[in-house]
Amino acid sequence: MFKLQVQEDDKDPQAWHDVKGPDGDLLIFDKEAEARARLEQLFPILVKMERYGADSKRTRVVSMYAEDPA
């Protein structure tokens, strides 16, 4: 299982937040490729800037265990 995280404040590298859907529930994916595709849909500019080295890492896909609380 995989979840998405984003760093909304580039001045605070420790400020990572889980990405939630419109219903307020954590977005969880079974496959990493699905998670990465959704991350790019939600944060296209950040992902592209990271890809080309124009910005620091501000998005990530995190692997989580099935027992992890959501």
mmCIF file as gemmi writes it, N, C-alpha and C atoms, coordinates in Angstrom:
data_model
loop_
_atom_site.group_PDB
_atom_site.id
_atom_site.type_symbol
_atom_site.label_atom_id
_atom_site.label_alt_id
_atom_site.label_comp_id
_atom_site.label_asym_id
_atom_site.label_entity_id
_atom_site.label_seq_id
_atom_site.pdbx_PDB_ins_code
_atom_site.Cartn_x
_atom_site.Cartn_y
_atom_site.Cartn_z
_atom_site.occupancy
_atom_site.B_iso_or_equiv
_atom_site.pdbx_formal_charge
_atom_site.auth_seq_id
_atom_site.auth_asym_id
_atom_site.pdbx_PDB_model_num
ATOM 1 N N . MET Axp A 1 ? 0.845 -1.18 0 1 0 ? 1 A 1
ATOM 2 C CA . MET Axp A 1 ? 0 0 0 1 0 ? 1 A 1
ATOM 3 C C . MET Axp A 1 ? 0.886 1.237 0 1 0 ? 1 A 1
ATOM 4 N N . PHE Axp A 2 ? 0.399 2.265 -0.653 1 0 ? 2 A 1
ATOM 5 C CA . PHE Axp A 2 ? 1.168 3.495 -0.806 1 0 ? 2 A 1
ATOM 6 C C . PHE Axp A 2 ? 0.282 4.708 -0.538 1 0 ? 2 A 1
ATOM 7 N N . LYS Axp A 3 ? 0.892 5.733 0.038 1 0 ? 3 A 1
ATOM 8 C CA . LYS Axp A 3 ? 0.181 6.985 0.259 1 0 ? 3 A 1
ATOM 9 C C . LYS Axp A 3 ? 1.014 8.12 -0.319 1 0 ? 3 A 1
ATOM 10 N N . LEU Axp A 4 ? 0.385 9.257 -0.49 1 0 ? 4 A 1
ATOM 11 C CA . LEU Axp A 4 ? 1.035 10.432 -1.044 1 0 ? 4 A 1
ATOM 12 C C . LEU Axp A 4 ? 1.312 11.436 0.064 1 0 ? 4 A 1
ATOM 13 N N . GLN Axp A 5 ? 2.442 12.132 -0.07 1 0 ? 5 A 1
ATOM 14 C CA . GLN Axp A 5 ? 2.739 13.214 0.858 1 0 ? 5 A 1
ATOM 15 C C . GLN Axp A 5 ? 3.271 14.403 0.076 1 0 ? 5 A 1
ATOM 16 N N . VAL Axp A 6 ? 3.024 15.577 0.617 1 0 ? 6 A 1
ATOM 17 C CA . VAL Axp A 6 ? 3.498 16.814 0.001 1 0 ? 6 A 1
ATOM 18 C C . VAL Axp A 6 ? 4.07 17.715 1.093 1 0 ? 6 A 1
ATOM 19 N N . GLN Axp A 7 ? 5.112 18.44 0.729 1 0 ? 7 A 1
ATOM 20 C CA . GLN Axp A 7 ? 5.715 19.418 1.63 1 0 ? 7 A 1
ATOM 21 C C . GLN Axp A 7 ? 5.218 20.773 1.179 1 0 ? 7 A 1
ATOM 22 N N . GLU Axp A 8 ? 4.279 21.329 1.904 1 0 ? 8 A 1
ATOM 23 C CA . GLU Axp A 8 ? 3.639 22.569 1.48 1 0 ? 8 A 1
ATOM 24 C C . GLU Axp A 8 ? 4.463 23.809 1.774 1 0 ? 8 A 1
ATOM 25 N N . ASP Axp A 9 ? 5.365 23.73 2.725 1 0 ? 9 A 1
ATOM 26 C CA . ASP Axp A 9 ? 6.206 24.876 3.086 1 0 ? 9 A 1
ATOM 27 C C . ASP Axp A 9 ? 7.65 24.534 2.766 1 0 ? 9 A 1
ATOM 28 N N . ASP Axp A 10 ? 8.181 25.103 1.681 1 0 ? 10 A 1
ATOM 29 C CA . ASP Axp A 10 ? 9.545 24.764 1.28 1 0 ? 10 A 1
ATOM 30 C C . ASP Axp A 10 ? 10.597 25.298 2.244 1 0 ? 10 A 1
ATOM 31 N N . LYS Axp A 11 ? 10.201 26.133 3.187 1 0 ? 11 A 1
ATOM 32 C CA . LYS Axp A 11 ? 11.131 26.634 4.193 1 0 ? 11 A 1
ATOM 33 C C . LYS Axp A 11 ? 11.262 25.681 5.375 1 0 ? 11 A 1
ATOM 34 N N . ASP Axp A 12 ? 10.354 24.703 5.461 1 0 ? 12 A 1
ATOM 35 C CA . ASP Axp A 12 ? 10.376 23.728 6.556 1 0 ? 12 A 1
ATOM 36 C C . ASP Axp A 12 ? 10.442 22.322 5.974 1 0 ? 12 A 1
ATOM 37 N N . PRO Axp A 13 ? 11.66 21.78 5.779 1 0 ? 13 A 1
ATOM 38 C CA . PRO Axp A 13 ? 11.801 20.474 5.138 1 0 ? 13 A 1
ATOM 39 C C . PRO Axp A 13 ? 11.205 19.31 5.928 1 0 ? 13 A 1
ATOM 40 N N . GLN Axp A 14 ? 10.818 19.526 7.15 1 0 ? 14 A 1
ATOM 41 C CA . GLN Axp A 14 ? 10.211 18.468 7.962 1 0 ? 14 A 1
ATOM 42 C C . GLN Axp A 14 ? 8.693 18.479 7.906 1 0 ? 14 A 1
ATOM 43 N N . ALA Axp A 15 ? 8.111 19.456 7.231 1 0 ? 15 A 1
ATOM 44 C CA . ALA Axp A 15 ? 6.655 19.646 7.229 1 0 ? 15 A 1
ATOM 45 C C . ALA Axp A 15 ? 5.982 18.873 6.089 1 0 ? 15 A 1
ATOM 46 N N . TRP Axp A 16 ? 6.008 17.547 6.162 1 0 ? 16 A 1
ATOM 47 C CA . TRP Axp A 16 ? 5.332 16.709 5.176 1 0 ? 16 A 1
ATOM 48 C C . TRP Axp A 16 ? 3.923 16.413 5.656 1 0 ? 16 A 1
ATOM 49 N N . HIS Axp A 17 ? 2.967 16.43 4.723 1 0 ? 17 A 1
ATOM 50 C CA . HIS Axp A 17 ? 1.57 16.172 5.058 1 0 ? 17 A 1
ATOM 51 C C . HIS Axp A 17 ? 1.014 15.093 4.14 1 0 ? 17 A 1
ATOM 52 N N . ASP Axp A 18 ? 0.195 14.233 4.702 1 0 ? 18 A 1
ATOM 53 C CA . ASP Axp A 18 ? -0.489 13.231 3.897 1 0 ? 18 A 1
ATOM 54 C C . ASP Axp A 18 ? -1.514 13.915 3.003 1 0 ? 18 A 1
ATOM 55 N N . VAL Axp A 19 ? -1.673 13.398 1.795 1 0 ? 19 A 1
ATOM 56 C CA . VAL Axp A 19 ? -2.651 13.938 0.852 1 0 ? 19 A 1
ATOM 57 C C . VAL Axp A 19 ? -3.973 13.202 1.066 1 0 ? 19 A 1
ATOM 58 N N . LYS Axp A 20 ? -5.025 13.966 1.243 1 0 ? 20 A 1
ATOM 59 C CA . LYS Axp A 20 ? -6.352 13.396 1.478 1 0 ? 20 A 1
ATOM 60 C C . LYS Axp A 20 ? -7.284 13.754 0.329 1 0 ? 20 A 1
ATOM 61 N N . GLY Axp A 21 ? -8.296 12.942 0.145 1 0 ? 21 A 1
ATOM 62 C CA . GLY Axp A 21 ? -9.29 13.173 -0.891 1 0 ? 21 A 1
ATOM 63 C C . GLY Axp A 21 ? -10.315 14.195 -0.456 1 0 ? 21 A 1
ATOM 64 N N . PRO Axp A 22 ? -11.261 14.516 -1.322 1 0 ? 22 A 1
ATOM 65 C CA . PRO Axp A 22 ? -12.308 15.499 -1.001 1 0 ? 22 A 1
ATOM 66 C C . PRO Axp A 22 ? -13.154 15.093 0.198 1 0 ? 22 A 1
ATOM 67 N N . ASP Axp A 23 ? -13.219 13.789 0.462 1 0 ? 23 A 1
ATOM 68 C CA . ASP Axp A 23 ? -14.002 13.307 1.596 1 0 ? 23 A 1
ATOM 69 C C . ASP Axp A 23 ? -13.222 13.354 2.91 1 0 ? 23 A 1
ATOM 70 N N . GLY Axp A 24 ? -11.95 13.775 2.849 1 0 ? 24 A 1
ATOM 71 C CA . GLY Axp A 24 ? -11.123 13.877 4.038 1 0 ? 24 A 1
ATOM 72 C C . GLY Axp A 24 ? -10.381 12.606 4.388 1 0 ? 24 A 1
ATOM 73 N N . ASP Axp A 25 ? -10.611 11.531 3.626 1 0 ? 25 A 1
ATOM 74 C CA . ASP Axp A 25 ? -9.909 10.272 3.873 1 0 ? 25 A 1
ATOM 75 C C . ASP Axp A 25 ? -8.564 10.277 3.158 1 0 ? 25 A 1
ATOM 76 N N . LEU Axp A 26 ? -7.615 9.587 3.755 1 0 ? 26 A 1
ATOM 77 C CA . LEU Axp A 26 ? -6.284 9.44 3.193 1 0 ? 26 A 1
ATOM 78 C C . LEU Axp A 26 ? -6.364 8.731 1.843 1 0 ? 26 A 1
ATOM 79 N N . LEU Axp A 27 ? -5.656 9.247 0.851 1 0 ? 27 A 1
ATOM 80 C CA . LEU Axp A 27 ? -5.594 8.584 -0.447 1 0 ? 27 A 1
ATOM 81 C C . LEU Axp A 27 ? -4.596 7.439 -0.349 1 0 ? 27 A 1
ATOM 82 N N . ILE Axp A 28 ? -5.062 6.22 -0.575 1 0 ? 28 A 1
ATOM 83 C CA . ILE Axp A 28 ? -4.236 5.02 -0.468 1 0 ? 28 A 1
ATOM 84 C C . ILE Axp A 28 ? -4.341 4.246 -1.782 1 0 ? 28 A 1
ATOM 85 N N . PHE Axp A 29 ? -3.205 3.711 -2.231 1 0 ? 29 A 1
ATOM 86 C CA . PHE Axp A 29 ? -3.131 2.989 -3.497 1 0 ? 29 A 1
ATOM 87 C C . PHE Axp A 29 ? -2.478 1.635 -3.278 1 0 ? 29 A 1
ATOM 88 N N . ASP Axp A 30 ? -2.927 0.642 -4.034 1 0 ? 30 A 1
ATOM 89 C CA . ASP Axp A 30 ? -2.342 -0.694 -3.95 1 0 ? 30 A 1
ATOM 90 C C . ASP Axp A 30 ? -1.029 -0.786 -4.712 1 0 ? 30 A 1
ATOM 91 N N . LYS Axp A 31 ? -0.911 -0.02 -5.79 1 0 ? 31 A 1
ATOM 92 C CA . LYS Axp A 31 ? 0.28 -0.088 -6.64 1 0 ? 31 A 1
ATOM 93 C C . LYS Axp A 31 ? 0.993 1.252 -6.657 1 0 ? 31 A 1
ATOM 94 N N . GLU Axp A 32 ? 2.322 1.187 -6.617 1 0 ? 32 A 1
ATOM 95 C CA . GLU Axp A 32 ? 3.122 2.405 -6.607 1 0 ? 32 A 1
ATOM 96 C C . GLU Axp A 32 ? 2.91 3.225 -7.876 1 0 ? 32 A 1
ATOM 97 N N . ALA Axp A 33 ? 2.782 2.569 -9.013 1 0 ? 33 A 1
ATOM 98 C CA . ALA Axp A 33 ? 2.589 3.285 -10.277 1 0 ? 33 A 1
ATOM 99 C C . ALA Axp A 33 ? 1.296 4.101 -10.245 1 0 ? 33 A 1
ATOM 100 N N . GLU Axp A 34 ? 0.237 3.548 -9.651 1 0 ? 34 A 1
ATOM 101 C CA . GLU Axp A 34 ? -1.028 4.278 -9.526 1 0 ? 34 A 1
ATOM 102 C C . GLU Axp A 34 ? -0.848 5.506 -8.634 1 0 ? 34 A 1
ATOM 103 N N . ALA Axp A 35 ? -0.119 5.325 -7.547 1 0 ? 35 A 1
ATOM 104 C CA . ALA Axp A 35 ? 0.125 6.429 -6.618 1 0 ? 35 A 1
ATOM 105 C C . ALA Axp A 35 ? 0.918 7.542 -7.3 1 0 ? 35 A 1
ATOM 106 N N . ARG Axp A 36 ? 1.946 7.179 -8.047 1 0 ? 36 A 1
ATOM 107 C CA . ARG Axp A 36 ? 2.762 8.185 -8.741 1 0 ? 36 A 1
ATOM 108 C C . ARG Axp A 36 ? 1.954 8.928 -9.813 1 0 ? 36 A 1
ATOM 109 N N . ALA Axp A 37 ? 1.096 8.209 -10.502 1 0 ? 37 A 1
ATOM 110 C CA . ALA Axp A 37 ? 0.255 8.85 -11.522 1 0 ? 37 A 1
ATOM 111 C C . ALA Axp A 37 ? -0.703 9.847 -10.879 1 0 ? 37 A 1
ATOM 112 N N . ARG Axp A 38 ? -1.284 9.471 -9.758 1 0 ? 38 A 1
ATOM 113 C CA . ARG Axp A 38 ? -2.224 10.372 -9.056 1 0 ? 38 A 1
ATOM 114 C C . ARG Axp A 38 ? -1.484 11.584 -8.501 1 0 ? 38 A 1
ATOM 115 N N . LEU Axp A 39 ? -0.275 11.365 -7.989 1 0 ? 39 A 1
ATOM 116 C CA . LEU Axp A 39 ? 0.537 12.461 -7.477 1 0 ? 39 A 1
ATOM 117 C C . LEU Axp A 39 ? 0.797 13.486 -8.58 1 0 ? 39 A 1
ATOM 118 N N . GLU Axp A 40 ? 1.091 12.988 -9.773 1 0 ? 40 A 1
ATOM 119 C CA . GLU Axp A 40 ? 1.339 13.899 -10.891 1 0 ? 40 A 1
ATOM 120 C C . GLU Axp A 40 ? 0.067 14.628 -11.33 1 0 ? 40 A 1
ATOM 121 N N . GLN Axp A 41 ? -1.084 13.984 -11.186 1 0 ? 41 A 1
ATOM 122 C CA . GLN Axp A 41 ? -2.354 14.645 -11.508 1 0 ? 41 A 1
ATOM 123 C C . GLN Axp A 41 ? -2.658 15.765 -10.523 1 0 ? 41 A 1
ATOM 124 N N . LEU Axp A 42 ? -2.402 15.508 -9.25 1 0 ? 42 A 1
ATOM 125 C CA . LEU Axp A 42 ? -2.737 16.474 -8.205 1 0 ? 42 A 1
ATOM 126 C C . LEU Axp A 42 ? -1.732 17.618 -8.103 1 0 ? 42 A 1
ATOM 127 N N . PHE Axp A 43 ? -0.463 17.329 -8.353 1 0 ? 43 A 1
ATOM 128 C CA . PHE Axp A 43 ? 0.607 18.323 -8.189 1 0 ? 43 A 1
ATOM 129 C C . PHE Axp A 43 ? 1.511 18.337 -9.425 1 0 ? 43 A 1
ATOM 130 N N . PRO Axp A 44 ? 0.955 18.628 -10.6 1 0 ? 44 A 1
ATOM 131 C CA . PRO Axp A 44 ? 1.742 18.507 -11.836 1 0 ? 44 A 1
ATOM 132 C C . PRO Axp A 44 ? 2.964 19.419 -11.889 1 0 ? 44 A 1
ATOM 133 N N . ILE Axp A 45 ? 2.828 20.617 -11.408 1 0 ? 45 A 1
ATOM 134 C CA . ILE Axp A 45 ? 3.945 21.557 -11.48 1 0 ? 45 A 1
ATOM 135 C C . ILE Axp A 45 ? 5.074 21.134 -10.554 1 0 ? 45 A 1
ATOM 136 N N . LEU Axp A 46 ? 4.748 20.768 -9.326 1 0 ? 46 A 1
ATOM 137 C CA . LEU Axp A 46 ? 5.787 20.337 -8.391 1 0 ? 46 A 1
ATOM 138 C C . LEU Axp A 46 ? 6.516 19.103 -8.902 1 0 ? 46 A 1
ATOM 139 N N . VAL Axp A 47 ? 5.768 18.126 -9.406 1 0 ? 47 A 1
ATOM 140 C CA . VAL Axp A 47 ? 6.384 16.89 -9.902 1 0 ? 47 A 1
ATOM 141 C C . VAL Axp A 47 ? 7.3 17.183 -11.085 1 0 ? 47 A 1
ATOM 142 N N . LYS Axp A 48 ? 6.863 18.022 -12.009 1 0 ? 48 A 1
ATOM 143 C CA . LYS Axp A 48 ? 7.7 18.342 -13.172 1 0 ? 48 A 1
ATOM 144 C C . LYS Axp A 48 ? 8.933 19.135 -12.777 1 0 ? 48 A 1
ATOM 145 N N . MET Axp A 49 ? 8.795 20.045 -11.836 1 0 ? 49 A 1
ATOM 146 C CA . MET Axp A 49 ? 9.945 20.813 -11.387 1 0 ? 49 A 1
ATOM 147 C C . MET Axp A 49 ? 10.972 19.914 -10.72 1 0 ? 49 A 1
ATOM 148 N N . GLU Axp A 50 ? 10.503 18.944 -9.936 1 0 ? 50 A 1
ATOM 149 C CA . GLU Axp A 50 ? 11.412 17.991 -9.294 1 0 ? 50 A 1
ATOM 150 C C . GLU Axp A 50 ? 12.12 17.145 -10.347 1 0 ? 50 A 1
ATOM 151 N N . ARG Axp A 51 ? 11.357 16.703 -11.338 1 0 ? 51 A 1
ATOM 152 C CA . ARG Axp A 51 ? 11.887 15.824 -12.377 1 0 ? 51 A 1
ATOM 153 C C . ARG Axp A 51 ? 13.052 16.481 -13.115 1 0 ? 51 A 1
ATOM 154 N N . TYR Axp A 52 ? 12.942 17.775 -13.331 1 0 ? 52 A 1
ATOM 155 C CA . TYR Axp A 52 ? 13.979 18.476 -14.082 1 0 ? 52 A 1
ATOM 156 C C . TYR Axp A 52 ? 14.98 19.2 -13.18 1 0 ? 52 A 1
ATOM 157 N N . GLY Axp A 53 ? 14.921 18.923 -11.895 1 0 ? 53 A 1
ATOM 158 C CA . GLY Axp A 53 ? 15.897 19.49 -10.971 1 0 ? 53 A 1
ATOM 159 C C . GLY Axp A 53 ? 15.755 20.974 -10.754 1 0 ? 53 A 1
ATOM 160 N N . ALA Axp A 54 ? 14.6 21.539 -11.059 1 0 ? 54 A 1
ATOM 161 C CA . ALA Axp A 54 ? 14.397 22.979 -10.906 1 0 ? 54 A 1
ATOM 162 C C . ALA Axp A 54 ? 13.878 23.345 -9.518 1 0 ? 54 A 1
ATOM 163 N N . ASP Axp A 55 ? 13.574 22.357 -8.711 1 0 ? 55 A 1
ATOM 164 C CA . ASP Axp A 55 ? 13.04 22.623 -7.375 1 0 ? 55 A 1
ATOM 165 C C . ASP Axp A 55 ? 13.473 21.497 -6.457 1 0 ? 55 A 1
ATOM 166 N N . SER Axp A 56 ? 13.418 21.749 -5.163 1 0 ? 56 A 1
ATOM 167 C CA . SER Axp A 56 ? 13.733 20.706 -4.197 1 0 ? 56 A 1
ATOM 168 C C . SER Axp A 56 ? 12.584 19.698 -4.153 1 0 ? 56 A 1
ATOM 169 N N . LYS Axp A 57 ? 12.83 18.563 -3.554 1 0 ? 57 A 1
ATOM 170 C CA . LYS Axp A 57 ? 11.828 17.499 -3.452 1 0 ? 57 A 1
ATOM 171 C C . LYS Axp A 57 ? 10.711 17.951 -2.524 1 0 ? 57 A 1
ATOM 172 N N . ARG Axp A 58 ? 9.481 18.07 -3.085 1 0 ? 58 A 1
ATOM 173 C CA . ARG Axp A 58 ? 8.344 18.516 -2.278 1 0 ? 58 A 1
ATOM 174 C C . ARG Axp A 58 ? 7.156 17.578 -2.368 1 0 ? 58 A 1
ATOM 175 N N . THR Axp A 59 ? 7.285 16.485 -3.126 1 0 ? 59 A 1
ATOM 176 C CA . THR Axp A 59 ? 6.229 15.474 -3.188 1 0 ? 59 A 1
ATOM 177 C C . THR Axp A 59 ? 6.887 14.113 -3.042 1 0 ? 59 A 1
ATOM 178 N N . ARG Axp A 60 ? 6.121 13.131 -2.535 1 0 ? 60 A 1
ATOM 179 C CA . ARG Axp A 60 ? 6.664 11.784 -2.44 1 0 ? 60 A 1
ATOM 180 C C . ARG Axp A 60 ? 5.551 10.754 -2.305 1 0 ? 60 A 1
ATOM 181 N N . VAL Axp A 61 ? 5.899 9.538 -2.707 1 0 ? 61 A 1
ATOM 182 C CA . VAL Axp A 61 ? 5.041 8.378 -2.524 1 0 ? 61 A 1
ATOM 183 C C . VAL Axp A 61 ? 5.685 7.557 -1.424 1 0 ? 61 A 1
ATOM 184 N N . VAL Axp A 62 ? 4.911 7.228 -0.398 1 0 ? 62 A 1
ATOM 185 C CA . VAL Axp A 62 ? 5.435 6.523 0.766 1 0 ? 62 A 1
ATOM 186 C C . VAL Axp A 62 ? 4.819 5.133 0.83 1 0 ? 62 A 1
ATOM 187 N N . SER Axp A 63 ? 5.677 4.139 0.978 1 0 ? 63 A 1
ATOM 188 C CA . SER Axp A 63 ? 5.211 2.772 1.168 1 0 ? 63 A 1
ATOM 189 C C . SER Axp A 63 ? 4.764 2.622 2.618 1 0 ? 63 A 1
ATOM 190 N N . MET Axp A 64 ? 3.632 1.971 2.813 1 0 ? 64 A 1
ATOM 191 C CA . MET Axp A 64 ? 3.123 1.793 4.167 1 0 ? 64 A 1
ATOM 192 C C . MET Axp A 64 ? 2.664 0.359 4.362 1 0 ? 64 A 1
ATOM 193 N N . TYR Axp A 65 ? 2.737 -0.105 5.57 1 0 ? 65 A 1
ATOM 194 C CA . TYR Axp A 65 ? 2.281 -1.442 5.895 1 0 ? 65 A 1
ATOM 195 C C . TYR Axp A 65 ? 0.767 -1.459 6.028 1 0 ? 65 A 1
ATOM 196 N N . ALA Axp A 66 ? 0.166 -2.578 5.776 1 0 ? 66 A 1
ATOM 197 C CA . ALA Axp A 66 ? -1.3 -2.695 5.847 1 0 ? 66 A 1
ATOM 198 C C . ALA Axp A 66 ? -1.806 -2.368 7.252 1 0 ? 66 A 1
ATOM 199 N N . GLU Axp A 67 ? -0.971 -2.585 8.267 1 0 ? 67 A 1
ATOM 200 C CA . GLU Axp A 67 ? -1.409 -2.338 9.645 1 0 ? 67 A 1
ATOM 201 C C . GLU Axp A 67 ? -1.29 -0.878 10.053 1 0 ? 67 A 1
ATOM 202 N N . ASP Axp A 68 ? -0.6 -0.034 9.226 1 0 ? 68 A 1
ATOM 203 C CA . ASP Axp A 68 ? -0.449 1.372 9.567 1 0 ? 68 A 1
ATOM 204 C C . ASP Axp A 68 ? -1.802 2.05 9.653 1 0 ? 68 A 1
ATOM 205 N N . PRO Axp A 69 ? -1.999 2.86 10.677 1 0 ? 69 A 1
ATOM 206 C CA . PRO Axp A 69 ? -3.273 3.603 10.757 1 0 ? 69 A 1
ATOM 207 C C . PRO Axp A 69 ? -3.341 4.653 9.66 1 0 ? 69 A 1
ATOM 208 N N . ALA Axp A 70 ? -4.485 4.852 9.118 1 0 ? 70 A 1
ATOM 209 C CA . ALA Axp A 70 ? -4.631 5.83 8.029 1 0 ? 70 A 1
ATOM 210 C C . ALA Axp A 70 ? -4.815 7.22 8.561 1 0 ? 70 A 1
